[in-house]
Each structure stands twice: as structure tokens, then as C-alpha cells.
Amino acid sequence: MIGSAAVPEESGRFFIGRSKFGLSRSAAGATVIGAILGVLLLFASQPLAAQIGAETEALPPVSASPAPKLKVLILGDSMSLCGFGKRLDTLFRRDEEVSAVYTYMACATIPATWLTRGSYTNAKTYCGYWSIATVPGKSKPSEFVDGYERGHVPKAYRVPKLERLLSTIQPDILVLQTGTNLFGIFRDGKTVRSDVQGPILRRLVEPFFATATTLPSPLKRIYLVGPPISGRVSREVQQFLFDELGTLTLNRAVLIDSRGMVPYPYRTMARDHEHFFGKQMDEWADAVFASIKGDMDAVHVASLPKWSQLSGESLSQATPTNDHDLKGTLTVKAQLAFKSKPLQVDQLLPYQESLVAFVYNVQKVVTGSYSGTEILVLHPAHIGLKPQPLGKYVIGKTFLLRLDPVDITPWNTVKTNDETGRLDLVPYIRKEDEGRLPSRGG
């Protein structure tokens, strides 16, 4: 059964709701990726006939001109690496309306990671990469995968950039699966502060869609696939993220709500209560494809105008200032008062970095401006899955700390263990630690 098409609301936002969808399938394999199956959707044009004036003799039937075939670009994060991306890629390849599919999956990515912009310009993924690309003249696509498995740590790979992909692939349709890694900006996993997380999400999400809709390309339709249910953050956090994504993609993308597509808890689930595998990954991909296909048929994508022809907005106006321009200079002399415990390694997988929250009593503001008596600093606890030395941070000891707000650095979506309970404090990170995040690249 094909899902309902996206319905425009009065606000102009398009979204696909949390209906359940189903497609007939044969049994899926038991590997992490799962067996790749698909569906075949058919369409046909009807012959046209005409009569001439007083003459009743009908003209021979004339077939309607076939719509041009579509190129599809799919981008995804670690959820795609768990089987979703491969399955969705296969379903698109089996669609008669599609001529080519290009799929790129990179672990630990957010929308900003795919852009040549600010701190993400040279971003790399260290926890898994997978690409599947159509090869002209060949029936089978070119495929490369280096995923995270027990006993194997993937190599580092530069994250492909949207600007180049749009220029070289020239896609008609863009599908972005994302959102799970954005939960990292909610430090305790349950508290929503729209005045704090709202601006952060805007910096991390909006430039992607501004870029996609303004750069010259044949792109006609964008689909944003939101995350399914996560067991590590509250329902309030998940609803807030979905609502914010809807606002940030207003009139730019069809937002797909995945939360009702697969029942939670998942049958084959990772210890983070978020990633899952096997048949349910196929079910999620099938439901998402059915939703997208329903919208494609409803709006006749091939006949839509290009985004680059519609947008009168300049890219420079649509995107925020680079992260480097947002940073201030804050140096404080502070005494360590409280330490959270680092996460365990098995709580990180498939990711490889984590942060831990400490609270300091501010003794003196050396440079910059800070009015509080306490300050919260996040320290790297794992880099490349290796525990970082934190022994020198002894409660009662005084430190000179050069700091930047963590929310304007690439560390802002990294998993954090924060037992401080001080959500009233803005989190900072030492300047010396900013460049230690491997995915920042160089």
C-alpha cells in the first residue's frame, strides 16, 4: 500500500505524517545490513485520439511524450549505515521513473557536515562510510563500504560535499536522512530550552537547505527523513526537533516523520537504544519510500520547476556567519567543584568520541565577559574510542581556562555525560580541545 502524499498546510509547510505503510517483501537476511529487496512501481501513459471538424474519421492514436527519467541523490548518517540507506537505494533503482541513484552514507553527520562551510569544510567520518553510485552503461552500481563491526574500526573518510554533488550528479531529487545526531545538543536528553537549542539547530540545519535550493542544479524536490523513535532522549525532545525541522525546511523540503513507521522498542537494537538492524530497518525504508513515491506521483516531479529558478534568495543572505566569526575570547581562573563520570566505551558505539561535564567556581575573569560565579566546561573523554587522561582535573584545584561556547564548535553534537544538573549554565570547551576532534579534519 502506497502512503499518502504530502499535504500542504496553511503555513505552507509540507510534511508526511506518522501513518504506517507496508510493502510485500520476501524474507530479509540476518546480517546487519539485511537482504536487499524491492518493489516495482509501474506507470503508463494513455493514448490520445482526436477528430477533425466535420470529418468523423479518427486520427491514429498518439502516445504522450514519456516524462524524462529522474536522478536521485541520497545522503544519510549512521542510521543509513545500519541498512536503511542500502534498502532505500535499491527501491529507487527499481522504480521505472528513475534512471540513476547516488547514495552516500557517513556516520556521525548532521546537515552542516555535508557543506563546505566553517568548521565542517574538511569534515571526516571515522565510524563508517558507504557509497553506492550508478555507473553509466553498467547494470550494477559501483559500491564501497567500510562499516563499524566488532573487532574492526573503519578508516577516516572525507564527507562528500553537497555543493560538488549537486554540480557533478545534477540530481532531480534529493533525500536527506538525518536528525539522530542532533539529539546531542540536548545535554540531559530530556529538557527543551527553545531559546538555547533553537538557534543551534538553525546554524546546523538551515544552511543545508539554503544551499540546496539556491545553487544551480536541476534539483526539483527535497525530502527530509526525520529520525525514528530514540530511546536515549525524551518524547518532548523528539517532538521539539521534529517541529524545528519543519520550521527550518518551510517551503523547501517535504518532511517525513519516521516515529510511527517502526514500533519501539526495536527487536534488534544497539545498546544506545537508538540504532537498530535487520527486518525493521527494511520496514522503515519501505515505509519512507512509499511516502516519497506517493508524493512524487502526486506532484509529478519531472514537471516541477528547478529550485534554482524559483529561489530569489541569495546564499550569502540565507546562511549564518561562519563559526569562527561567532567565537569570543573568554579566559577564566576557576576552581574545579564537580566532575561527571565519563561514558563507557560500549555506550558510544558506533561513535568514537564523547564529552564529560565539569563545573568550576569562577575566581577571576581574565579576558572577555562572564557574569556567573560558576561555569560548566565539557572535556573530551574519548577520542577514537580511547579514554582521554582526566586525572589532572582534581576537585579543589585551580585552572586557567581559555574557552569558547561548545555550541559553536563541531563538538556540539558529540555524546556527553552530564551529571551536573546545571542546565542553566552555558557549556564551554577549552580552546586547546576544539581542534582535537578527528572529524573536523585538516
Summary of the structure (lengths in Angstrom):
residues: 442
radius of gyration: 24.1
end to end distance: 47.4
largest distance: 101.7
contacts: 1421
relative contact order: 0.15
helix: 28%
strand: 25%
